[in-house]
């Protein structure tokens, strides 16, 4: 009877390990960016536009679940919105009376067509607390906190498109701490993709773009982002679960 129970436990652990491996494989093969256009639901703003509201804590909409918080980053700007956009299609949205337009050719930031990218939408605020959306939503600037919901991602590669200002687009924190050395995107990469990798990530905070760009004083330096998680830690958990069952059985045999 004990052998049957042990076999059942080993099978359950193996099944858990297999499910984790399958999940990890899927997460590694796909971007952190959902394959659907619309607005990312943030913890503090929800969804403000009439675009499809994407809940990244829902596995049906986001294969790798996490939550996002938008953070104020400049005295002249309030929290940015975050969209998923594929430049192969044109989209028009509204936030109340304010319009957002994503064309197949943007004013400045044009990631490759056919790919899904995170697209920040800056919102300017004046001294009377009136909010406007610069460039019809084509000012891709914002600061965001990504939280992986008690998961740890072994390795996360961030792809940053069209960084042109120095020391502005950067990883501000990883797991609540400022990285040392600093993880900063290089400047003068017009129309190119830069990649940075962070390790053992439970959460991270990132600044995308610069509203006070010396190169683009009337607009700003917009930046798009996507990222690919490689949750090897989750794979090891499945393997350890199986190994742990065998280890328990071996210890029992020694003690008999």
DOGUFI-754156 format. One record per residue (C-alpha): x, y, z; residue in one letter; residue number from 1. Coordinates in nm, 3 decimals, padded with zeros to 5 digits. Layout:
<atoms>
<<X, Y, Z>, 'A', NUM>
...
</atoms>
This chain:
<atoms>
<<00.000, 00.000, 00.000>, 'X', 1>
<<00.289, 00.232, 00.087>, 'X', 2>
<<00.450, 00.161, -00.249>, 'X', 3>
<<00.127, 00.253, -00.426>, 'X', 4>
<<00.100, 00.577, -00.230>, 'X', 5>
<<00.464, 00.660, -00.299>, 'X', 6>
<<00.418, 00.592, -00.669>, 'X', 7>
<<00.115, 00.820, -00.671>, 'X', 8>
<<00.316, 01.095, -00.502>, 'X', 9>
<<00.602, 01.056, -00.747>, 'X', 10>
<<00.358, 01.063, -01.038>, 'X', 11>
<<00.193, 01.376, -00.898>, 'X', 12>
<<00.530, 01.543, -00.853>, 'X', 13>
<<00.638, 01.439, -01.202>, 'X', 14>
<<00.312, 01.574, -01.342>, 'X', 15>
<<00.369, 01.903, -01.159>, 'X', 16>
<<00.722, 01.915, -01.292>, 'X', 17>
<<00.599, 01.847, -01.645>, 'X', 18>
<<00.335, 02.119, -01.620>, 'X', 19>
<<00.598, 02.366, -01.501>, 'X', 20>
<<00.827, 02.266, -01.783>, 'X', 21>
<<00.546, 02.316, -02.034>, 'X', 22>
<<00.461, 02.656, -01.886>, 'X', 23>
<<00.824, 02.760, -01.883>, 'X', 24>
<<00.869, 02.653, -02.243>, 'X', 25>
<<00.566, 02.858, -02.346>, 'X', 26>
<<00.681, 03.162, -02.150>, 'X', 27>
<<01.030, 03.141, -02.296>, 'X', 28>
<<00.898, 03.111, -02.649>, 'X', 29>
<<00.671, 03.413, -02.623>, 'X', 30>
<<00.725, 03.773, -02.530>, 'X', 31>
<<00.607, 03.917, -02.201>, 'X', 32>
<<00.393, 04.136, -02.426>, 'X', 33>
<<00.048, 03.980, -02.487>, 'X', 34>
<<-00.031, 03.894, -02.849>, 'X', 35>
<<-00.332, 04.121, -02.857>, 'X', 36>
<<-00.363, 04.494, -02.918>, 'X', 37>
<<-00.520, 04.708, -02.650>, 'X', 38>
<<-00.456, 04.881, -02.318>, 'X', 39>
<<-00.275, 04.711, -02.030>, 'X', 40>
<<-00.481, 04.719, -01.711>, 'X', 41>
<<-00.264, 04.880, -01.444>, 'X', 42>
<<-00.315, 04.837, -01.071>, 'X', 43>
<<-00.367, 05.208, -01.007>, 'X', 44>
<<-00.543, 05.332, -01.324>, 'X', 45>
<<-00.725, 05.026, -01.452>, 'X', 46>
<<-00.805, 05.082, -01.821>, 'X', 47>
<<-00.893, 05.439, -01.914>, 'X', 48>
<<-00.942, 05.410, -02.290>, 'X', 49>
<<-01.205, 05.235, -02.498>, 'X', 50>
<<-00.941, 04.993, -02.630>, 'X', 51>
<<-00.952, 04.624, -02.541>, 'X', 52>
<<-00.862, 04.605, -02.171>, 'X', 53>
<<-00.582, 04.350, -02.124>, 'X', 54>
<<-00.563, 04.194, -01.777>, 'X', 55>
<<-00.209, 04.056, -01.742>, 'X', 56>
<<-00.305, 03.869, -01.425>, 'X', 57>
<<-00.542, 03.657, -01.636>, 'X', 58>
<<-00.364, 03.361, -01.798>, 'X', 59>
<<-00.622, 03.360, -02.078>, 'X', 60>
<<-00.499, 03.703, -02.191>, 'X', 61>
<<-00.135, 03.685, -02.085>, 'X', 62>
<<00.051, 03.349, -02.092>, 'X', 63>
<<00.298, 03.479, -01.834>, 'X', 64>
<<00.098, 03.646, -01.556>, 'X', 65>
<<00.213, 03.963, -01.380>, 'X', 66>
<<00.077, 04.301, -01.278>, 'X', 67>
<<00.179, 04.652, -01.382>, 'X', 68>
<<00.166, 04.982, -01.194>, 'X', 69>
<<00.212, 05.318, -01.369>, 'X', 70>
<<00.430, 05.564, -01.175>, 'X', 71>
<<00.451, 05.947, -01.205>, 'X', 72>
<<00.791, 06.043, -01.344>, 'X', 73>
<<00.795, 06.418, -01.408>, 'X', 74>
<<00.635, 06.730, -01.258>, 'X', 75>
<<00.468, 06.812, -01.590>, 'X', 76>
<<00.333, 06.462, -01.648>, 'X', 77>
<<00.097, 06.231, -01.463>, 'X', 78>
<<00.091, 05.849, -01.482>, 'X', 79>
<<00.130, 05.717, -01.837>, 'X', 80>
<<-00.099, 05.464, -01.997>, 'X', 81>
<<00.049, 05.144, -02.136>, 'X', 82>
<<-00.070, 04.985, -02.460>, 'X', 83>
<<00.017, 04.683, -02.669>, 'X', 84>
<<00.056, 04.777, -03.034>, 'X', 85>
<<00.143, 04.608, -03.361>, 'X', 86>
<<00.254, 04.866, -03.616>, 'X', 87>
<<00.113, 04.655, -03.898>, 'X', 88>
<<-00.233, 04.787, -03.806>, 'X', 89>
<<-00.374, 05.136, -03.752>, 'X', 90>
<<-00.576, 05.194, -03.435>, 'X', 91>
<<-00.770, 05.488, -03.295>, 'X', 92>
<<-00.881, 05.501, -02.932>, 'X', 93>
<<-01.026, 05.760, -02.700>, 'X', 94>
<<-00.988, 05.852, -02.335>, 'X', 95>
<<-01.299, 06.055, -02.273>, 'X', 96>
<<-01.271, 06.344, -02.520>, 'X', 97>
<<-00.900, 06.283, -02.579>, 'X', 98>
<<-00.792, 06.092, -02.886>, 'X', 99>
<<-00.512, 05.838, -02.934>, 'X', 100>
<<-00.395, 05.739, -03.281>, 'X', 101>
<<-00.148, 05.462, -03.362>, 'X', 102>
<<-00.073, 05.461, -03.734>, 'X', 103>
<<00.130, 05.219, -03.940>, 'X', 104>
<<00.391, 05.497, -03.951>, 'X', 105>
<<00.453, 05.679, -03.625>, 'X', 106>
<<00.587, 06.030, -03.577>, 'X', 107>
<<00.916, 05.890, -03.450>, 'X', 108>
<<00.916, 05.544, -03.289>, 'X', 109>
<<00.852, 05.268, -03.542>, 'X', 110>
<<00.932, 04.916, -03.421>, 'X', 111>
<<00.921, 04.635, -03.678>, 'X', 112>
<<00.579, 04.555, -03.821>, 'X', 113>
<<00.417, 04.228, -03.723>, 'X', 114>
<<00.556, 04.237, -03.367>, 'X', 115>
<<00.373, 04.327, -03.046>, 'X', 116>
<<00.540, 04.595, -02.834>, 'X', 117>
<<00.461, 04.776, -02.513>, 'X', 118>
<<00.380, 05.134, -02.606>, 'X', 119>
<<00.367, 05.395, -02.326>, 'X', 120>
<<00.133, 05.688, -02.378>, 'X', 121>
<<00.239, 06.001, -02.191>, 'X', 122>
<<-00.022, 06.224, -02.029>, 'X', 123>
<<00.065, 06.587, -01.961>, 'X', 124>
<<-00.086, 06.774, -01.665>, 'X', 125>
<<-00.101, 07.155, -01.627>, 'X', 126>
<<-00.112, 07.374, -01.316>, 'X', 127>
<<-00.492, 07.345, -01.310>, 'X', 128>
<<-00.469, 06.964, -01.314>, 'X', 129>
<<-00.603, 06.947, -01.668>, 'X', 130>
<<-00.474, 06.639, -01.848>, 'X', 131>
<<-00.386, 06.621, -02.217>, 'X', 132>
<<-00.236, 06.350, -02.437>, 'X', 133>
<<00.061, 06.487, -02.638>, 'X', 134>
<<00.101, 06.395, -03.005>, 'X', 135>
<<-00.228, 06.201, -03.006>, 'X', 136>
<<-00.064, 05.933, -02.793>, 'X', 137>
<<00.258, 05.914, -02.993>, 'X', 138>
<<00.483, 06.033, -02.711>, 'X', 139>
<<00.603, 05.695, -02.581>, 'X', 140>
<<00.724, 05.790, -02.236>, 'X', 141>
<<00.642, 05.643, -01.897>, 'X', 142>
<<00.762, 05.472, -01.582>, 'X', 143>
<<00.625, 05.133, -01.483>, 'X', 144>
<<00.658, 04.873, -01.209>, 'X', 145>
<<00.626, 04.509, -01.319>, 'X', 146>
<<00.551, 04.252, -01.048>, 'X', 147>
<<00.564, 03.879, -01.128>, 'X', 148>
<<00.317, 03.777, -00.853>, 'X', 149>
<<00.548, 03.577, -00.625>, 'X', 150>
<<00.723, 03.409, -00.918>, 'X', 151>
<<01.093, 03.453, -00.977>, 'X', 152>
<<01.217, 03.481, -01.334>, 'X', 153>
<<01.567, 03.345, -01.366>, 'X', 154>
<<01.654, 03.569, -01.661>, 'X', 155>
<<01.463, 03.851, -01.828>, 'X', 156>
<<01.581, 04.013, -02.150>, 'X', 157>
<<01.434, 04.354, -02.226>, 'X', 158>
<<01.431, 04.486, -02.582>, 'X', 159>
<<01.426, 04.866, -02.603>, 'X', 160>
<<01.352, 05.032, -02.934>, 'X', 161>
<<01.465, 05.379, -03.048>, 'X', 162>
<<01.655, 05.500, -02.740>, 'X', 163>
<<01.829, 05.827, -02.827>, 'X', 164>
<<01.890, 06.006, -02.496>, 'X', 165>
<<02.170, 05.913, -02.258>, 'X', 166>
<<02.112, 05.785, -01.903>, 'X', 167>
<<01.732, 05.826, -01.909>, 'X', 168>
<<01.582, 05.497, -02.027>, 'X', 169>
<<01.698, 05.254, -01.760>, 'X', 170>
<<01.613, 04.990, -01.503>, 'X', 171>
<<01.554, 05.186, -01.183>, 'X', 172>
<<01.505, 04.892, -00.948>, 'X', 173>
<<01.519, 04.513, -00.948>, 'X', 174>
<<01.345, 04.344, -00.654>, 'X', 175>
<<01.317, 04.683, -00.484>, 'X', 176>
<<01.686, 04.773, -00.509>, 'X', 177>
<<01.874, 04.999, -00.749>, 'X', 178>
<<02.101, 04.779, -00.964>, 'X', 179>
<<02.474, 04.816, -00.912>, 'X', 180>
<<02.621, 04.878, -01.161>, 'X', 181>
<<02.340, 05.077, -01.319>, 'X', 182>
<<02.151, 04.921, -01.610>, 'X', 183>
<<02.118, 05.207, -01.858>, 'X', 184>
<<02.035, 05.198, -02.228>, 'X', 185>
<<02.296, 05.346, -02.458>, 'X', 186>
<<02.222, 05.666, -02.648>, 'X', 187>
<<02.212, 05.731, -03.024>, 'X', 188>
<<02.038, 05.413, -03.125>, 'X', 189>
<<01.784, 05.565, -03.361>, 'X', 190>
<<01.561, 05.296, -03.508>, 'X', 191>
<<01.754, 05.011, -03.346>, 'X', 192>
<<01.685, 04.754, -03.076>, 'X', 193>
<<01.896, 04.745, -02.761>, 'X', 194>
<<01.889, 04.449, -02.526>, 'X', 195>
<<01.955, 04.439, -02.154>, 'X', 196>
<<01.924, 04.134, -01.929>, 'X', 197>
<<01.839, 04.116, -01.560>, 'X', 198>
<<01.863, 03.804, -01.342>, 'X', 199>
<<01.656, 03.648, -01.064>, 'X', 200>
<<01.371, 03.893, -01.105>, 'X', 201>
<<01.060, 03.907, -00.888>, 'X', 202>
<<00.980, 04.263, -00.990>, 'X', 203>
<<01.141, 04.555, -01.167>, 'X', 204>
<<01.083, 04.926, -01.226>, 'X', 205>
<<01.175, 05.088, -01.557>, 'X', 206>
<<01.183, 05.437, -01.706>, 'X', 207>
<<01.103, 05.448, -02.077>, 'X', 208>
<<01.187, 05.761, -02.275>, 'X', 209>
<<01.259, 06.121, -02.178>, 'X', 210>
<<01.004, 06.405, -02.177>, 'X', 211>
<<01.280, 06.668, -02.145>, 'X', 212>
<<01.495, 06.560, -02.437>, 'X', 213>
<<01.758, 06.808, -02.554>, 'X', 214>
<<01.745, 06.646, -02.897>, 'X', 215>
<<01.365, 06.666, -02.919>, 'X', 216>
<<01.268, 06.963, -02.699>, 'X', 217>
<<00.921, 07.010, -02.849>, 'X', 218>
<<00.831, 06.640, -02.827>, 'X', 219>
<<01.053, 06.402, -02.630>, 'X', 220>
<<01.249, 06.082, -02.674>, 'X', 221>
<<00.993, 05.801, -02.704>, 'X', 222>
<<01.088, 05.438, -02.642>, 'X', 223>
<<00.899, 05.112, -02.701>, 'X', 224>
<<00.970, 04.793, -02.508>, 'X', 225>
<<00.913, 04.421, -02.516>, 'X', 226>
<<01.068, 04.146, -02.305>, 'X', 227>
<<01.121, 03.772, -02.299>, 'X', 228>
<<01.122, 03.581, -01.967>, 'X', 229>
<<01.321, 03.262, -01.918>, 'X', 230>
<<01.182, 03.117, -01.594>, 'X', 231>
<<01.443, 02.848, -01.536>, 'X', 232>
<<01.378, 02.879, -01.164>, 'X', 233>
<<01.030, 02.742, -01.219>, 'X', 234>
<<01.173, 02.445, -01.405>, 'X', 235>
<<01.408, 02.369, -01.116>, 'X', 236>
<<01.115, 02.369, -00.876>, 'X', 237>
<<00.950, 02.090, -01.074>, 'X', 238>
<<01.272, 01.890, -01.084>, 'X', 239>
<<01.326, 01.939, -00.712>, 'X', 240>
<<00.974, 01.819, -00.637>, 'X', 241>
<<01.043, 01.490, -00.812>, 'X', 242>
<<01.390, 01.454, -00.660>, 'X', 243>
<<01.251, 01.531, -00.318>, 'X', 244>
<<01.012, 01.235, -00.336>, 'X', 245>
<<01.293, 00.997, -00.419>, 'X', 246>
<<01.509, 01.148, -00.146>, 'X', 247>
<<01.235, 01.099, 00.112>, 'X', 248>
<<01.195, 00.733, 00.016>, 'X', 249>
<<01.570, 00.673, 00.035>, 'X', 250>
<<01.594, 00.825, 00.380>, 'X', 251>
<<01.308, 00.604, 00.500>, 'X', 252>
<<01.487, 00.293, 00.370>, 'X', 253>
<<01.805, 00.389, 00.552>, 'X', 254>
<<01.615, 00.441, 00.875>, 'X', 255>
<<01.437, 00.101, 00.857>, 'X', 256>
</atoms>
